[in-house]
């Protein structure tokens, strides 16, 4: 299970969001993730450790390589939390529409 606080904390960093966007295209090794950034391999590895700790990515061992990929369950959990907020906002707007419609008919 994802810790939403840790997930949103990890997502607060633009480099980590860019890494997740890259992983949305498919699995990648650390060296493949280093390429588009002006960061060192150890710096990217630290970002990956934060993402892994937040449950947003998973790594597997493939010889000397440790390819990373998105953790679908974590992304789904964040999406469910955001869906709850969207539903609440929609209900608020529906109530506002009702109030405005009632005000219009009173005039």
C-alpha positions, 0 to 999 in steps of 0.5 A: 500500500502506498503512503500518500504523504510519501508519494506526494512528497516524492512527486513534489520534485520536478526531476522525479516527476520527469523520471516517472513520465519517462517510466510511463513509456516503459521500463528503464535502467538507471543509465537510461534515466541519466541520459536526458538529465544534467545529473550524475548517476548517483543523483538519479539513483537517489531520486529513484530511491525516493520514488521506490520508498514512496512505492511509485516505482519497482526495480528488478534485478537483471544481472548487474542491471536493476531496471525500474518501472512504474508501480501501477498499484501506487498510481492507481491509489493516487488516482483513486484519492484524486477521484474522491476530490473530483467527486466532491468538487463536482457535488459542490458545483452541482449544489451551486448550480442548483442555488443559481437556478433557484435564484434565477427562477425567483427573479 
